[in-house]
Amino acid sequence: VAMAHLVAGLARCWCPSPLQVINFPVVQLHMSLMAMRASQKDFENAMNQVKLLKKDPGNEVKLKLYALYKQATEGPCNTPKPGVFDLISKAKWDTWSALGSLPKETARQNYVDLVSSLSSSSKSSGQVEPGADRKPPGYETLVVTSEDGITKIMLNRPTKKNAMNRQMYHEIMLALEAASKDDSRITVITGNGDYYSSGNDLTNFTDMASGKVEELAKNSAILLRNFVGCFIDFPKPLVAVVNGPAVGISVTTLGLFDAVYSTDRATFHTPFSHLGQSPEGCSSYTFPRIMSPSKATEMLIFGKKLTAREACAQGLVTEVFPDSTFQKEVWTRLKAYAKLPPNAMRISKEVIRNKEKEKLHAINAEECSVLQERWLSDECMNAVMNFLSRKAKL
Ligand SMILES: CCCC/C=C/CC(=O)SCCNC(=O)CCNC(=O)[C@H](O)C(C)(C)COP(=O)(O)OP(=O)(O)OC[C@H]1O[C@@H](n2cnc3c(N)ncnc32)[C@H](O)[C@@H]1OP(=O)(O)O
């Protein structure tokens, strides 16, 4: 009954011209840190474009548009929570509130992207779409496919063991953003070749040796914070299909996935002390909770490498499969899961994740700020130089 009221109420809220509700004053916004930046003009165009859509995009999308608009213009949700019986206001408040501390400029970009995707699918008028001259992202470090209700993001630098260079960080963020809005129900991250990922590409640090070190460390901390933030905020079930060994950030972010399936050939290694670094990916918070404080210490401080079975026994991995049947078994299972009702899955994730979101963003910020200092230390510089001059391997 409550759902029926909510649906009817939302329909009233957006009808007879359901999209005209998004007729808000315009405010000045700041430049985005993200690679693709939506200008104030793009944002205004998007607001106009919404009114021209012929096809009603549905309540879920309208709520998302509402929330992104509010976040882009007013920032994080700052109004009192409506009562439980005020279903429409509560649905709007919940959606806005779920955006947490998403920066205004990112919300503005997301709003523009969402409207752009709606415009291209509904082809409502002969007008030029905002951003129509902008090419859809072509990935150089990833292969992204969508099939059977599953968007698969495959890390694709196999000759470098899928080490994450700056471009890959940016592309993963873009791919997650796109997957959060596409029709798929589950999103998977996996690796191409024999490794899941060897973690941060240590050549990212080579620039550090060439002056402006503080600035580079600061920019890397911003990149890392945005990157991990995308995992914290990802709204659909996110599954890691760990096809081989995982190192560093590709291990720590697993604590932010909803399920982790691993081949028995994989290992899990976070050699931060060896590298003069400190934990990231919210692992300083998630790992002690997933495993136990002392098991987390062995991994994050002493750099103990876990086998897949050990990682499973400690709760980091959901299930381990023999390498010979890994792909077949995992994809059969995921395809079955992808037939489940998408809204129920998304809402269940929201219920689970929302309790922790604010905390996770705070942990992420703290870890990045500590790392920013660590990257400038002799311990870190020496470890990176040793790897680059091939004196040391893990
Ligand atoms: C924005 C900043 C975020 C920072 C946060 C993250 C922290 C981390 O992720 S810390 C973890 C960093 N990763 C490592 O320290 C791993 C380093 N790599 C290795 O120790 C070995 O390469 C590895 C054990 C993974 C594999 O050893 P082998 O099987 O013997 O292969 P090769 O060493 O010959 O590797 C093949 C090829 O790949 C290049 N490679 C592998 N890993 C990395 C890496 N992390 N960064 C850069 N390059 C990497 C390796 O150099 C080889 O290249 P070529 O010599 O050109 O063939």
PDBQT file of the ligand as one rigid body, heavy atoms in Angstrom, charges set to zero:
ROOT
HETATM    1  C1  LIG A 401      47.060   7.584  -7.268  1.00  0.00    +0.000 C 
HETATM    2  C2  LIG A 401      47.968   6.831  -6.405  1.00  0.00    +0.000 C 
HETATM    3  C3  LIG A 401      47.336   5.690  -5.686  1.00  0.00    +0.000 C 
HETATM    4  C4  LIG A 401      48.298   4.907  -4.856  1.00  0.00    +0.000 C 
HETATM    5  C5  LIG A 401      47.745   3.771  -4.156  1.00  0.00    +0.000 C 
HETATM    6  C6  LIG A 401      48.077   2.454  -4.273  1.00  0.00    +0.000 C 
HETATM    7  C7  LIG A 401      49.092   1.701  -3.519  1.00  0.00    +0.000 C 
HETATM    8  C8  LIG A 401      49.444   0.377  -4.178  1.00  0.00    +0.000 C 
HETATM    9  O1  LIG A 401      48.762  -0.134  -5.013  1.00  0.00    +0.000 OA
HETATM   10  S1  LIG A 401      50.891  -0.276  -3.628  1.00  0.00    +0.000 SA
HETATM   11  C9  LIG A 401      51.206  -1.647  -4.701  1.00  0.00    +0.000 C 
HETATM   12  C10 LIG A 401      52.079  -1.262  -5.854  1.00  0.00    +0.000 C 
HETATM   13  N1  LIG A 401      52.416  -2.442  -6.625  1.00  0.00    +0.000 N 
HETATM   14  C11 LIG A 401      53.594  -3.072  -6.525  1.00  0.00    +0.000 C 
HETATM   15  O2  LIG A 401      54.434  -2.719  -5.724  1.00  0.00    +0.000 OA
HETATM   16  C12 LIG A 401      53.810  -4.214  -7.458  1.00  0.00    +0.000 C 
HETATM   17  C13 LIG A 401      55.082  -4.067  -8.231  1.00  0.00    +0.000 C 
HETATM   18  N2  LIG A 401      55.266  -5.205  -9.145  1.00  0.00    +0.000 N 
HETATM   19  C14 LIG A 401      55.915  -6.322  -8.826  1.00  0.00    +0.000 C 
HETATM   20  O3  LIG A 401      56.418  -6.483  -7.743  1.00  0.00    +0.000 OA
HETATM   21  C15 LIG A 401      55.991  -7.396  -9.865  1.00  0.00    +0.000 C 
HETATM   22  O4  LIG A 401      55.888  -6.806 -11.130  1.00  0.00    +0.000 OA
HETATM   23  C16 LIG A 401      54.873  -8.455  -9.725  1.00  0.00    +0.000 C 
HETATM   24  C17 LIG A 401      55.145  -9.286  -8.453  1.00  0.00    +0.000 C 
HETATM   25  C18 LIG A 401      53.497  -7.830  -9.643  1.00  0.00    +0.000 C 
HETATM   26  C19 LIG A 401      54.891  -9.395 -10.946  1.00  0.00    +0.000 C 
HETATM   27  O5  LIG A 401      56.197  -9.954 -11.092  1.00  0.00    +0.000 OA
HETATM   28  P1  LIG A 401      56.520 -10.820 -12.414  1.00  0.00    +0.000 P 
HETATM   29  O6  LIG A 401      55.515 -11.883 -12.590  1.00  0.00    +0.000 OA
HETATM   30  O7  LIG A 401      57.924 -11.224 -12.300  1.00  0.00    +0.000 OA
HETATM   31  O8  LIG A 401      56.303  -9.799 -13.629  1.00  0.00    +0.000 OA
HETATM   32  P2  LIG A 401      57.167  -8.511 -14.000  1.00  0.00    +0.000 P 
HETATM   33  O9  LIG A 401      57.712  -7.885 -12.788  1.00  0.00    +0.000 OA
HETATM   34  O10 LIG A 401      58.159  -8.883 -15.066  1.00  0.00    +0.000 OA
HETATM   35  O11 LIG A 401      56.043  -7.550 -14.585  1.00  0.00    +0.000 OA
HETATM   36  C20 LIG A 401      55.679  -7.527 -15.963  1.00  0.00    +0.000 C 
HETATM   37  C21 LIG A 401      55.673  -6.092 -16.414  1.00  0.00    +0.000 C 
HETATM   38  O12 LIG A 401      54.705  -5.377 -15.645  1.00  0.00    +0.000 OA
HETATM   39  C22 LIG A 401      55.301  -4.269 -15.000  1.00  0.00    +0.000 C 
HETATM   40  N3  LIG A 401      54.642  -4.035 -13.716  1.00  0.00    +0.000 N 
HETATM   41  C23 LIG A 401      54.096  -4.944 -12.917  1.00  0.00    +0.000 A 
HETATM   42  N4  LIG A 401      53.563  -4.342 -11.833  1.00  0.00    +0.000 NA
HETATM   43  C24 LIG A 401      53.768  -3.045 -11.972  1.00  0.00    +0.000 A 
HETATM   44  C25 LIG A 401      53.442  -1.908 -11.192  1.00  0.00    +0.000 A 
HETATM   45  N5  LIG A 401      52.747  -1.994 -10.032  1.00  0.00    +0.000 N 
HETATM   46  N6  LIG A 401      53.801  -0.692 -11.632  1.00  0.00    +0.000 NA
HETATM   47  C26 LIG A 401      54.455  -0.552 -12.805  1.00  0.00    +0.000 A 
HETATM   48  N7  LIG A 401      54.811  -1.605 -13.595  1.00  0.00    +0.000 NA
HETATM   49  C27 LIG A 401      54.455  -2.826 -13.179  1.00  0.00    +0.000 A 
HETATM   50  C28 LIG A 401      56.745  -4.684 -14.828  1.00  0.00    +0.000 C 
HETATM   51  O13 LIG A 401      57.555  -3.559 -14.665  1.00  0.00    +0.000 OA
HETATM   52  C29 LIG A 401      56.994  -5.387 -16.138  1.00  0.00    +0.000 C 
HETATM   53  O14 LIG A 401      57.139  -4.412 -17.125  1.00  0.00    +0.000 OA
HETATM   54  P3  LIG A 401      58.254  -4.566 -18.275  1.00  0.00    +0.000 P 
HETATM   55  O15 LIG A 401      59.557  -4.663 -17.540  1.00  0.00    +0.000 OA
HETATM   56  O16 LIG A 401      58.131  -3.343 -19.117  1.00  0.00    +0.000 OA
HETATM   57  O17 LIG A 401      57.907  -5.833 -18.974  1.00  0.00    +0.000 OA
ENDROOT
TORSDOF 0
